[in-house]
Amino acid sequence: MITASTGSQYAGILGIGSYRPRRAVPNSEILEQIDSSDEWIQTRSGIKERRWASEDETVLMMSVNAAKEALQDSGIDPSEIGCVIVATVTHLYQTPAIATRIAVEVGAPTAAAFDISAACAGFCYGVAMANDLVRGGSAKYVLAIGVERLSDITDRTDRGTAFIFADGAGAAIVGPTDEPGIGPVVWGSDGTQHQVISQKESWQEVHGNHNWPHLTMDGNPVFRWASFEMAKAAQKALDVAGVKAEQLDLFVPHQANMRITDAMRRTLKLPEHVKVARDIERQGNTSAASIPLAITAMREAGEAKSGDLALIIGFGAGLVYAAQVIRLP
């Protein structure tokens, strides 16, 4: 008979960390290459500035800094990390996974390590898998990271996307807890709309021309899908967690667009006391990194505290999505 693995009855997020690139890029700089205005960008997206990584702020460097901050926040020794999950679409090498190098750099050199490609839902996917790994006994502690250098694959002459994308990293330590700290995940995909957010050129097309591929997005269908279908997914995450909207302290959606955030808040009928993440205003859209970056921003601003109940939801290219209720460390 095969012996089954057993883990903790419950799991939760024990620590959170983030890394923001040093360079803030105002809308005025974006406007040097596109025909638009500061007013139009802010009205359409809510973005006033975004962070773009400098040459030394690599996917590896940003991830390691965020991870070390999360480890310090959790009080967990790096050697106890049993698995490293990295959500990213901008580690621009097919193999090996960047997770293995991150594991070495943070002090967990023998941990299982792999990358996932779930676009803007990546962090929520990582948290969901980490929760199951801890509860299933495959790892006692898991490091889940969302990291992007989207400035590398942004077409800076594309009026529809040049102002949106940004860079950064966020990390969470997931481990055993005495009470449930992560609710059931509500996740899924809609591959019939795979083309509305996608890599414009294939690797074969850019082979030999010394250029990276670029992102492209059809904004209107994405806006409709995110504003209305994702509110349904968020509500389902509340329902399966047994949590009412009035019990929430925070709503932290993927920082895609301020108008999407507002539409979701209205559809969910969130009470006034529920604080809503609006990190996109100063950070831009960092895809897999946006949720942990937004949470750390709210903590630093005094808007979020240990023990707060938060609804998080990520959604993006694929189309893919994931949502869950979490308790902040």
Beta strands, then each sheet from edge to edge (+ up, - down):
strand 1: 10-19
strand 2: 23-26
strand 3: 49-52
strand 4: 81-87
strand 5: 112-116
strand 6: 141-149
strand 7: 167-177
strand 8: 186-189
strand 9: 197-199
strand 10: 215-217
strand 11: 250-253
strand 12: 275-276
strand 13: 309-316
strand 14: 320-327
sheet 1: 1+ 7- 6+ 4+ 5+
sheet 2: 2+ 3-
sheet 3: 8+ 14- 13+ 11+ 12+
sheet 4: 9+ 10-
end
